[in-house]
């Protein structure tokens, strides 16, 4: 069977790569505050490029399976990389919610076909994801959602509104919760869909 690189060897390799390839941390890495939409789009483009650089360096998706573009290593390897990353620039806008919880949710519940389509793209910085959960007037009562999804042939038609979806205006995909069965108790009958945010009929305000 294939030998897994020791955490110590991995840490040493990661340290050398980080020192060579990543500059010092920027203020916006932590605060993610930008003074204008234009500045935010520049920061997003920079984060996408940084994520691609990490991917090309062989350090993206440290705990993700190799078949989806990850490294197939352990949480200890991931922790070592994060420790070496301290004080360095990194693509902070990918951490939440793209990787956690969106990519983690895909990894656990999506089909192999969906994961093959999206996880490598996420690891390469090509897809930023958001969560579409809360609704106007719904607050934190997730089970009270009224966004509905109706089957029409091979397609699903979704109708409804979501709120508090940070970053939706520049993100690529969303995990959306919709009601597919109105005849069961409200905490049942819900389905998660993967929605391209640039699809016709999606309006972002």
LINURJO-V571326 format. One record per pair of residues at least 24 apart in sequence whose C-alpha atoms are under 10 Angstrom apart, sorted by sequence separation. I is the first residue (numbers start at 1). J is the second residue. D is the distance in whole Angstrom. If there is no record, write none. Layout:
[[I J D] [I J D]]
//
This chain:
[[98 122 8] [99 123 9] [136 160 10] [138 162 9] [139 163 9] [156 180 10] [172 196 6] [173 197 5] [98 123 10] [103 128 10] [135 160 8] [136 161 7] [137 162 10] [138 163 9] [139 164 10] [171 196 9] [172 197 5] [173 198 8] [102 128 10] [103 129 8] [135 161 6] [136 162 7] [137 163 9] [171 197 7] [172 198 7] [173 199 10] [98 125 10] [102 129 7] [134 161 9] [135 162 4] [136 163 6] [170 197 9] [171 198 9] [172 199 10] [22 50 8] [94 122 8] [101 129 9] [102 130 7] [133 161 9] [134 162 6] [135 163 5] [136 164 9] [149 177 9] [150 178 10] [169 197 9] [170 198 10] [21 50 10] [94 123 9] [98 127 8] [99 128 9] [100 129 10] [101 130 9] [102 131 7] [132 161 9] [133 162 6] [134 163 6] [135 164 8] [147 176 9] [148 177 9] [149 178 6] [150 179 9] [151 180 9] [168 197 8] [169 198 10] [98 128 6] [99 129 8] [100 130 10] [101 131 8] [132 162 6] [133 163 8] [134 164 7] [135 165 10] [147 177 8] [148 178 5] [149 179 6] [150 180 7] [22 53 9] [94 125 8] [97 128 8] [98 129 5] [99 130 10] [131 162 9] [132 163 7] [133 164 9] [134 165 8] [146 177 10] [147 178 5] [148 179 5] [149 180 5] [150 181 9] [21 53 8] [22 54 9] [96 128 10] [97 129 7] [98 130 6] [131 163 10] [132 164 8] [133 165 8] [145 177 8] [146 178 7] [147 179 6] [148 180 6] [149 181 9] [21 54 9] [94 127 9] [95 128 10] [96 129 9] [97 130 6] [98 131 9] [131 164 9] [132 165 6] [145 178 7] [146 179 7] [147 180 9] [148 181 9] [91 125 9] [94 128 7] [96 130 8] [97 131 7] [131 165 7] [132 166 9] [143 177 10] [145 179 7] [146 180 10] [148 182 9] [169 203 10] [170 204 10] [93 128 8] [94 129 8] [96 131 10] [130 165 7] [131 166 8] [142 177 9] [143 178 10] [144 179 9] [158 193 9] [169 204 6] [18 54 9] [21 57 9] [54 90 9] [130 166 7] [131 167 10] [132 168 9] [143 179 9] [146 182 9] [168 204 7] [169 205 8] [17 54 9] [54 91 9] [130 167 7] [131 168 9] [156 193 9] [158 195 10] [168 205 9] [53 91 10] [61 99 9] [129 167 9] [130 168 6] [18 57 9] [50 89 8] [51 90 8] [52 91 9] [64 103 10] [68 107 9] [128 167 9] [129 168 8] [165 204 10] [17 57 8] [50 90 7] [51 91 6] [64 104 9] [128 168 9] [130 170 10] [146 186 10] [17 58 10] [18 59 10] [50 91 6] [51 92 9] [129 170 10] [130 171 7] [132 173 10] [133 174 10] [145 186 8] [149 190 9] [161 202 10] [17 59 9] [47 89 9] [49 91 8] [50 92 10] [51 93 10] [61 103 10] [65 107 9] [128 170 8] [129 171 6] [130 172 8] [131 173 9] [132 174 6] [133 175 8] [134 176 10] [143 185 9] [144 186 6] [145 187 9] [148 190 9] [149 191 8] [159 201 9] [161 203 9] [162 204 10] [163 205 10] [14 57 9] [47 90 7] [48 91 7] [51 94 8] [64 107 8] [128 171 5] [129 172 6] [130 173 7] [131 174 5] [132 175 6] [133 176 6] [134 177 9] [143 186 6] [144 187 8] [147 190 10] [148 191 9] [149 192 10] [158 201 9] [159 202 10] [161 204 10] [14 58 9] [46 90 10] [47 91 4] [48 92 10] [68 112 9] [127 171 7] [128 172 5] [129 173 5] [130 174 5] [131 175 5] [132 176 5] [133 177 6] [142 186 9] [143 187 5] [146 190 10] [149 193 9] [158 202 10] [14 59 8] [46 91 8] [47 92 7] [48 93 9] [67 112 10] [127 172 6] [128 173 6] [129 174 5] [130 175 6] [131 176 6] [132 177 7] [133 178 8] [142 187 8] [143 188 8] [145 190 9] [45 91 10] [47 93 7] [48 94 8] [126 172 8] [127 173 7] [128 174 9] [129 175 7] [130 176 9] [131 177 9] [132 178 9] [141 187 10] [143 189 9] [44 91 8] [46 93 10] [47 94 8] [68 115 7] [69 116 9] [143 190 8] [43 91 9] [44 92 9] [67 115 9] [68 116 6] [10 59 10] [43 92 10] [44 93 7] [67 116 8] [68 117 9] [70 119 9] [43 93 9] [44 94 9] [68 118 9] [69 119 7] [70 120 8] [68 119 6] [69 120 5] [67 119 10] [68 120 5] [69 121 9] [67 120 9] [68 121 9] [69 122 9] [70 123 8] [65 119 10] [66 120 10] [68 122 10] [69 123 7] [64 119 9] [68 123 9] [69 124 9] [118 173 10] [64 120 10] [61 119 9] [29 88 9] [30 89 10] [61 120 9] [64 123 9] [133 192 10] [25 85 9] [29 89 7] [30 90 10] [32 92 8] [60 120 10] [132 192 10] [24 85 10] [25 86 8] [26 87 9] [28 89 9] [29 90 7] [31 92 9] [32 93 8] [61 122 9] [62 123 10] [132 193 10] [24 86 9] [25 87 5] [26 88 8] [27 89 9] [29 91 7] [30 92 7] [60 122 9] [61 123 6] [132 194 10] [10 73 10] [14 77 10] [18 81 9] [22 85 9] [24 87 6] [25 88 4] [26 89 6] [29 92 6] [30 93 10] [60 123 6] [61 124 10] [131 194 10] [132 195 9] [23 87 9] [24 88 4] [25 89 4] [26 90 9] [28 92 9] [29 93 8] [59 123 9] [60 124 8] [11 76 10] [15 80 9] [19 84 9] [22 87 10] [23 88 6] [24 89 5] [25 90 7] [28 93 10] [55 120 9] [60 125 10] [129 194 10] [130 195 10] [7 73 9] [11 77 7] [14 80 8] [15 81 8] [18 84 8] [19 85 9] [22 88 6] [23 89 6] [24 90 9] [129 195 10] [6 73 10] [7 74 9] [10 77 7] [11 78 9] [14 81 6] [17 84 10] [18 85 7] [21 88 10] [22 89 6] [23 90 9] [55 122 10] [56 123 10] [129 196 9] [130 197 9] [4 72 9] [5 73 8] [7 75 10] [8 76 10] [9 77 10] [10 78 10] [11 79 9] [12 80 9] [13 81 9] [14 82 10] [15 83 9] [16 84 9] [18 86 10] [21 89 10] [22 90 8] [55 123 6] [56 124 8] [129 197 9] [4 73 7] [7 76 7] [8 77 9] [11 80 6] [12 81 9] [15 84 6] [19 88 9] [52 121 10] [54 123 9] [55 124 6] [97 166 9] [106 175 9] [4 74 9] [6 76 10] [7 77 5] [10 80 8] [11 81 6] [14 84 7] [15 85 8] [18 88 8] [52 122 9] [54 124 8] [55 125 8] [97 167 10] [105 175 9] [6 77 8] [7 78 9] [10 81 8] [11 82 10] [14 85 9] [18 89 9] [51 122 9] [52 123 7] [53 124 8] [54 125 9] [102 173 10] [5 77 9] [7 79 9] [8 80 8] [11 83 9] [12 84 9] [51 123 7] [52 124 5] [53 125 9] [102 174 8] [103 175 10] [7 80 7] [11 84 7] [51 124 6] [52 125 5] [98 171 9] [102 175 7] [7 81 9] [48 122 9] [50 124 9] [51 125 5] [52 126 8] [93 167 9] [101 175 10] [48 123 10] [49 124 9] [50 125 8] [51 126 9] [98 173 9] [48 124 8] [49 125 7] [98 174 9] [48 125 5] [49 126 9] [97 174 10] [98 175 10] [47 125 8] [48 126 7] [48 127 9] [45 125 9] [48 128 9] [114 194 9] [44 125 10] [110 192 10] [109 192 10] [110 193 10] [44 128 9] [110 194 9] [106 194 9] [44 167 10] [44 170 8] [40 167 10] [44 171 9] [41 169 10] [41 170 8] [40 170 9] [37 170 10]]
//
